[in-house]
Amino acid sequence: MPKLKTHSGAAKRFKKTGTGKIVRGQTKTRHILTSKSPKVKRKLGKSLLVSDGDYAKVARMIPYA
């Protein structure tokens, strides 16, 4: 069986936790931040877990993470 290639774009966006869950950043944090409240900007700085529906697809892209 050949080695699997990691999707380089996914490797920059996702990482695995110690228990095997996959963590992602949040969207809407790059620009037009003046119209967002400080509370929203604080919340957007946190990381979230990848949803159950997307987990298999993301896990395939980062096989060795």
Biopython code that builds the backbone (N, CA, C, O; Angstrom):
import numpy as np
from Bio.PDB.StructureBuilder import StructureBuilder

atoms = [
    (1, "MET", "N", (0.848, -1.190, 0.000)),
    (1, "MET", "CA", (0.000, 0.000, 0.000)),
    (1, "MET", "C", (0.887, 1.245, 0.000)),
    (1, "MET", "O", (1.782, 1.358, 0.838)),
    (2, "PRO", "N", (0.656, 2.177, -0.920)),
    (2, "PRO", "CA", (1.502, 3.374, -0.951)),
    (2, "PRO", "C", (1.166, 4.314, 0.207)),
    (2, "PRO", "O", (0.103, 4.231, 0.823)),
    (3, "LYS", "N", (2.112, 5.205, 0.473)),
    (3, "LYS", "CA", (1.866, 6.218, 1.493)),
    (3, "LYS", "C", (0.784, 7.176, 0.989)),
    (3, "LYS", "O", (0.630, 7.379, -0.215)),
    (4, "LEU", "N", (0.046, 7.754, 1.924)),
    (4, "LEU", "CA", (-0.978, 8.738, 1.573)),
    (4, "LEU", "C", (-0.385, 10.131, 1.648)),
    (4, "LEU", "O", (0.437, 10.417, 2.518)),
    (5, "LYS", "N", (-0.798, 10.988, 0.745)),
    (5, "LYS", "CA", (-0.330, 12.363, 0.786)),
    (5, "LYS", "C", (-1.278, 13.204, 1.629)),
    (5, "LYS", "O", (-2.499, 13.082, 1.527)),
    (6, "THR", "N", (-0.700, 14.052, 2.457)),
    (6, "THR", "CA", (-1.477, 15.001, 3.239)),
    (6, "THR", "C", (-1.880, 16.158, 2.335)),
    (6, "THR", "O", (-1.071, 16.634, 1.538)),
    (7, "HIS", "N", (-3.112, 16.609, 2.451)),
    (7, "HIS", "CA", (-3.580, 17.775, 1.718)),
    (7, "HIS", "C", (-2.952, 18.996, 2.376)),
    (7, "HIS", "O", (-3.267, 19.308, 3.525)),
    (8, "SER", "N", (-2.066, 19.693, 1.663)),
    (8, "SER", "CA", (-1.282, 20.756, 2.293)),
    (8, "SER", "C", (-2.155, 21.916, 2.767)),
    (8, "SER", "O", (-1.840, 22.555, 3.770)),
    (9, "GLY", "N", (-3.246, 22.194, 2.058)),
    (9, "GLY", "CA", (-4.142, 23.261, 2.503)),
    (9, "GLY", "C", (-4.847, 22.897, 3.789)),
    (9, "GLY", "O", (-5.027, 23.743, 4.664)),
    (10, "ALA", "N", (-5.251, 21.627, 3.911)),
    (10, "ALA", "CA", (-5.924, 21.174, 5.126)),
    (10, "ALA", "C", (-4.956, 21.128, 6.298)),
    (10, "ALA", "O", (-5.348, 21.397, 7.434)),
    (11, "ALA", "N", (-3.695, 20.791, 6.040)),
    (11, "ALA", "CA", (-2.712, 20.713, 7.110)),
    (11, "ALA", "C", (-2.500, 22.071, 7.779)),
    (11, "ALA", "O", (-2.172, 22.138, 8.964)),
    (12, "LYS", "N", (-2.688, 23.154, 7.016)),
    (12, "LYS", "CA", (-2.528, 24.494, 7.567)),
    (12, "LYS", "C", (-3.763, 24.933, 8.357)),
    (12, "LYS", "O", (-3.671, 25.846, 9.177)),
    (13, "ARG", "N", (-4.898, 24.308, 8.128)),
    (13, "ARG", "CA", (-6.154, 24.759, 8.728)),
    (13, "ARG", "C", (-6.651, 23.907, 9.883)),
    (13, "ARG", "O", (-7.406, 24.390, 10.728)),
    (14, "PHE", "N", (-6.242, 22.652, 9.932)),
    (14, "PHE", "CA", (-6.754, 21.725, 10.945)),
    (14, "PHE", "C", (-5.615, 21.080, 11.703)),
    (14, "PHE", "O", (-4.515, 20.916, 11.176)),
    (15, "LYS", "N", (-5.890, 20.712, 12.961)),
    (15, "LYS", "CA", (-4.935, 19.895, 13.707)),
    (15, "LYS", "C", (-5.706, 18.958, 14.617)),
    (15, "LYS", "O", (-6.853, 19.218, 14.983)),
    (16, "LYS", "N", (-5.055, 17.867, 14.972)),
    (16, "LYS", "CA", (-5.694, 16.884, 15.834)),
    (16, "LYS", "C", (-5.338, 17.143, 17.279)),
    (16, "LYS", "O", (-4.219, 17.553, 17.588)),
    (17, "THR", "N", (-6.297, 16.901, 18.173)),
    (17, "THR", "CA", (-6.040, 17.013, 19.596)),
    (17, "THR", "C", (-5.446, 15.695, 20.088)),
    (17, "THR", "O", (-5.314, 14.742, 19.321)),
    (18, "GLY", "N", (-5.093, 15.648, 21.358)),
    (18, "GLY", "CA", (-4.521, 14.441, 21.913)),
    (18, "GLY", "C", (-5.469, 13.266, 21.904)),
    (18, "GLY", "O", (-5.035, 12.114, 21.876)),
    (19, "THR", "N", (-6.776, 13.548, 21.927)),
    (19, "THR", "CA", (-7.764, 12.473, 21.944)),
    (19, "THR", "C", (-8.263, 12.112, 20.554)),
    (19, "THR", "O", (-9.141, 11.261, 20.412)),
    (20, "GLY", "N", (-7.705, 12.759, 19.513)),
    (20, "GLY", "CA", (-8.064, 12.398, 18.144)),
    (20, "GLY", "C", (-9.145, 13.250, 17.518)),
    (20, "GLY", "O", (-9.530, 13.010, 16.374)),
    (21, "LYS", "N", (-9.647, 14.244, 18.245)),
    (21, "LYS", "CA", (-10.621, 15.147, 17.642)),
    (21, "LYS", "C", (-9.882, 16.133, 16.742)),
    (21, "LYS", "O", (-8.672, 16.313, 16.876)),
    (22, "ILE", "N", (-10.608, 16.767, 15.828)),
    (22, "ILE", "CA", (-9.988, 17.713, 14.898)),
    (22, "ILE", "C", (-10.484, 19.116, 15.221)),
    (22, "ILE", "O", (-11.684, 19.355, 15.359)),
    (23, "VAL", "N", (-9.521, 20.047, 15.339)),
    (23, "VAL", "CA", (-9.819, 21.422, 15.716)),
    (23, "VAL", "C", (-9.677, 22.312, 14.500)),
    (23, "VAL", "O", (-8.810, 22.089, 13.656)),
    (24, "ARG", "N", (-10.529, 23.320, 14.411)),
    (24, "ARG", "CA", (-10.472, 24.281, 13.305)),
    (24, "ARG", "C", (-10.605, 25.687, 13.854)),
    (24, "ARG", "O", (-11.088, 25.883, 14.969)),
    (25, "GLY", "N", (-10.178, 26.662, 13.073)),
    (25, "GLY", "CA", (-10.395, 28.054, 13.411)),
    (25, "GLY", "C", (-11.748, 28.499, 12.907)),
    (25, "GLY", "O", (-12.469, 27.734, 12.267)),
    (26, "GLN", "N", (-12.090, 29.741, 13.200)),
    (26, "GLN", "CA", (-13.387, 30.256, 12.771)),
    (26, "GLN", "C", (-13.226, 31.222, 11.608)),
    (26, "GLN", "O", (-12.158, 31.798, 11.402)),
    (27, "THR", "N", (-14.301, 31.388, 10.852)),
    (27, "THR", "CA", (-14.307, 32.301, 9.714)),
    (27, "THR", "C", (-14.674, 33.711, 10.171)),
    (27, "THR", "O", (-14.990, 33.942, 11.338)),
    (28, "LYS", "N", (-14.625, 34.634, 9.235)),
    (28, "LYS", "CA", (-15.028, 36.025, 9.455)),
    (28, "LYS", "C", (-14.128, 36.769, 10.436)),
    (28, "LYS", "O", (-14.605, 37.602, 11.206)),
    (29, "THR", "N", (-12.818, 36.470, 10.412)),
    (29, "THR", "CA", (-11.888, 37.147, 11.319)),
    (29, "THR", "C", (-10.805, 37.923, 10.578)),
    (29, "THR", "O", (-9.883, 38.432, 11.216)),
    (30, "ARG", "N", (-10.885, 38.031, 9.249)),
    (30, "ARG", "CA", (-9.779, 38.611, 8.484)),
    (30, "ARG", "C", (-9.917, 40.110, 8.226)),
    (30, "ARG", "O", (-8.933, 40.843, 8.325)),
    (31, "HIS", "N", (-11.109, 40.570, 7.901)),
    (31, "HIS", "CA", (-11.277, 41.990, 7.588)),
    (31, "HIS", "C", (-12.699, 42.402, 7.911)),
    (31, "HIS", "O", (-13.522, 41.569, 8.288)),
    (32, "ILE", "N", (-12.991, 43.695, 7.765)),
    (32, "ILE", "CA", (-14.274, 44.297, 8.147)),
    (32, "ILE", "C", (-14.573, 44.006, 9.620)),
    (32, "ILE", "O", (-15.689, 43.627, 9.974)),
    (33, "LEU", "N", (-13.569, 44.189, 10.463)),
    (33, "LEU", "CA", (-13.748, 43.927, 11.881)),
    (33, "LEU", "C", (-14.294, 45.136, 12.629)),
    (33, "LEU", "O", (-14.722, 45.010, 13.776)),
    (34, "THR", "N", (-14.284, 46.306, 11.995)),
    (34, "THR", "CA", (-14.767, 47.507, 12.691)),
    (34, "THR", "C", (-16.260, 47.443, 12.946)),
    (34, "THR", "O", (-16.755, 48.052, 13.895)),
    (35, "SER", "N", (-16.986, 46.707, 12.104)),
    (35, "SER", "CA", (-18.435, 46.628, 12.284)),
    (35, "SER", "C", (-18.848, 45.511, 13.240)),
    (35, "SER", "O", (-20.037, 45.335, 13.508)),
    (36, "LYS", "N", (-17.881, 44.761, 13.753)),
    (36, "LYS", "CA", (-18.205, 43.676, 14.679)),
    (36, "LYS", "C", (-17.940, 44.134, 16.108)),
    (36, "LYS", "O", (-17.007, 44.892, 16.370)),
    (37, "SER", "N", (-18.766, 43.667, 17.013)),
    (37, "SER", "CA", (-18.627, 44.069, 18.412)),
    (37, "SER", "C", (-17.419, 43.362, 19.038)),
    (37, "SER", "O", (-16.997, 42.312, 18.552)),
    (38, "PRO", "N", (-16.864, 43.931, 20.113)),
    (38, "PRO", "CA", (-15.742, 43.280, 20.787)),
    (38, "PRO", "C", (-16.086, 41.872, 21.272)),
    (38, "PRO", "O", (-15.234, 40.983, 21.261)),
    (39, "LYS", "N", (-17.326, 41.672, 21.695)),
    (39, "LYS", "CA", (-17.752, 40.355, 22.162)),
    (39, "LYS", "C", (-17.668, 39.328, 21.033)),
    (39, "LYS", "O", (-17.194, 38.210, 21.235)),
    (40, "VAL", "N", (-18.130, 39.717, 19.845)),
    (40, "VAL", "CA", (-18.104, 38.811, 18.693)),
    (40, "VAL", "C", (-16.663, 38.510, 18.294)),
    (40, "VAL", "O", (-16.326, 37.366, 17.991)),
    (41, "LYS", "N", (-15.808, 39.544, 18.293)),
    (41, "LYS", "CA", (-14.416, 39.339, 17.895)),
    (41, "LYS", "C", (-13.681, 38.440, 18.882)),
    (41, "LYS", "O", (-12.837, 37.640, 18.478)),
    (42, "ARG", "N", (-13.988, 38.560, 20.153)),
    (42, "ARG", "CA", (-13.398, 37.667, 21.162)),
    (42, "ARG", "C", (-13.811, 36.233, 20.914)),
    (42, "ARG", "O", (-12.994, 35.314, 20.974)),
    (43, "LYS", "N", (-15.105, 36.051, 20.631)),
    (43, "LYS", "CA", (-15.638, 34.709, 20.396)),
    (43, "LYS", "C", (-15.035, 34.085, 19.137)),
    (43, "LYS", "O", (-14.766, 32.884, 19.107)),
    (44, "LEU", "N", (-14.824, 34.892, 18.106)),
    (44, "LEU", "CA", (-14.287, 34.371, 16.848)),
    (44, "LEU", "C", (-12.824, 33.974, 16.969)),
    (44, "LEU", "O", (-12.316, 33.252, 16.110)),
    (45, "GLY", "N", (-12.133, 34.425, 18.009)),
    (45, "GLY", "CA", (-10.739, 34.064, 18.195)),
    (45, "GLY", "C", (-10.546, 32.654, 18.714)),
    (45, "GLY", "O", (-9.438, 32.122, 18.655)),
    (46, "LYS", "N", (-11.605, 32.038, 19.222)),
    (46, "LYS", "CA", (-11.500, 30.693, 19.798)),
    (46, "LYS", "C", (-11.545, 29.636, 18.703)),
    (46, "LYS", "O", (-12.034, 29.888, 17.602)),
    (47, "SER", "N", (-11.033, 28.458, 19.016)),
    (47, "SER", "CA", (-11.084, 27.334, 18.091)),
    (47, "SER", "C", (-12.293, 26.467, 18.391)),
    (47, "SER", "O", (-12.793, 26.447, 19.516)),
    (48, "LEU", "N", (-12.758, 25.750, 17.378)),
    (48, "LEU", "CA", (-13.900, 24.856, 17.524)),
    (48, "LEU", "C", (-13.542, 23.475, 16.995)),
    (48, "LEU", "O", (-12.567, 23.311, 16.260)),
    (49, "LEU", "N", (-14.334, 22.493, 17.374)),
    (49, "LEU", "CA", (-14.168, 21.152, 16.824)),
    (49, "LEU", "C", (-14.870, 21.066, 15.472)),
    (49, "LEU", "O", (-15.882, 21.729, 15.246)),
    (50, "VAL", "N", (-14.335, 20.260, 14.592)),
    (50, "VAL", "CA", (-14.965, 20.014, 13.298)),
    (50, "VAL", "C", (-16.259, 19.241, 13.541)),
    (50, "VAL", "O", (-16.296, 18.333, 14.372)),
    (51, "SER", "N", (-17.316, 19.597, 12.820)),
    (51, "SER", "CA", (-18.610, 18.954, 13.020)),
    (51, "SER", "C", (-18.562, 17.491, 12.598)),
    (51, "SER", "O", (-17.688, 17.073, 11.839)),
    (52, "ASP", "N", (-19.523, 16.725, 13.107)),
    (52, "ASP", "CA", (-19.573, 15.286, 12.822)),
    (52, "ASP", "C", (-19.726, 15.011, 11.328)),
    (52, "ASP", "O", (-19.161, 14.046, 10.812)),
    (53, "GLY", "N", (-20.486, 15.853, 10.636)),
    (53, "GLY", "CA", (-20.717, 15.637, 9.213)),
    (53, "GLY", "C", (-19.477, 15.836, 8.368)),
    (53, "GLY", "O", (-19.362, 15.240, 7.297)),
    (54, "ASP", "N", (-18.539, 16.668, 8.829)),
    (54, "ASP", "CA", (-17.330, 16.953, 8.067)),
    (54, "ASP", "C", (-16.122, 16.175, 8.555)),
    (54, "ASP", "O", (-15.066, 16.210, 7.924)),
    (55, "TYR", "N", (-16.262, 15.474, 9.671)),
    (55, "TYR", "CA", (-15.103, 14.838, 10.301)),
    (55, "TYR", "C", (-14.407, 13.846, 9.366)),
    (55, "TYR", "O", (-13.183, 13.881, 9.238)),
    (56, "ALA", "N", (-15.161, 12.970, 8.716)),
    (56, "ALA", "CA", (-14.554, 11.937, 7.872)),
    (56, "ALA", "C", (-13.791, 12.560, 6.710)),
    (56, "ALA", "O", (-12.702, 12.102, 6.365)),
    (57, "LYS", "N", (-14.353, 13.596, 6.108)),
    (57, "LYS", "CA", (-13.708, 14.239, 4.963)),
    (57, "LYS", "C", (-12.389, 14.894, 5.381)),
    (57, "LYS", "O", (-11.378, 14.773, 4.689)),
    (58, "VAL", "N", (-12.414, 15.585, 6.517)),
    (58, "VAL", "CA", (-11.201, 16.263, 6.987)),
    (58, "VAL", "C", (-10.156, 15.241, 7.430)),
    (58, "VAL", "O", (-8.966, 15.410, 7.164)),
    (59, "ALA", "N", (-10.598, 14.188, 8.103)),
    (59, "ALA", "CA", (-9.657, 13.170, 8.582)),
    (59, "ALA", "C", (-8.945, 12.494, 7.427)),
    (59, "ALA", "O", (-7.777, 12.127, 7.560)),
    (60, "ARG", "N", (-9.619, 12.318, 6.290)),
    (60, "ARG", "CA", (-8.977, 11.747, 5.111)),
    (60, "ARG", "C", (-7.884, 12.654, 4.570)),
    (60, "ARG", "O", (-6.882, 12.180, 4.035)),
    (61, "MET", "N", (-8.082, 13.971, 4.712)),
    (61, "MET", "CA", (-7.106, 14.923, 4.162)),
    (61, "MET", "C", (-5.862, 15.056, 5.023)),
    (61, "MET", "O", (-4.808, 15.450, 4.524)),
    (62, "ILE", "N", (-5.964, 14.728, 6.331)),
    (62, "ILE", "CA", (-4.791, 14.823, 7.209)),
    (62, "ILE", "C", (-4.540, 13.464, 7.871)),
    (62, "ILE", "O", (-4.720, 13.330, 9.081)),
    (63, "PRO", "N", (-4.127, 12.458, 7.098)),
    (63, "PRO", "CA", (-4.039, 11.105, 7.622)),
    (63, "PRO", "C", (-2.995, 10.911, 8.721)),
    (63, "PRO", "O", (-3.164, 10.045, 9.579)),
    (64, "TYR", "N", (-1.917, 11.702, 8.710)),
    (64, "TYR", "CA", (-0.845, 11.478, 9.664)),
    (64, "TYR", "C", (-0.764, 12.555, 10.730)),
    (64, "TYR", "O", (0.205, 12.584, 11.489)),
    (65, "ALA", "N", (-1.733, 13.427, 10.812)),
    (65, "ALA", "CA", (-1.696, 14.515, 11.797)),
    (65, "ALA", "C", (-1.914, 13.966, 13.200)),
    (65, "ALA", "O", (-1.918, 14.728, 14.168)),
]
sb = StructureBuilder()
sb.init_structure("model")
sb.init_model(0)
sb.init_chain("A")
sb.init_seg("    ")
for serial, (resi, resn, name, xyz) in enumerate(atoms, 1):
    if name == "N":
        sb.init_residue(resn, " ", resi, " ")
    sb.init_atom(name, np.array(xyz, "f"), 0.0, 1.0, " ", f" {name:<3s}", serial, name[0])
structure = sb.get_structure()
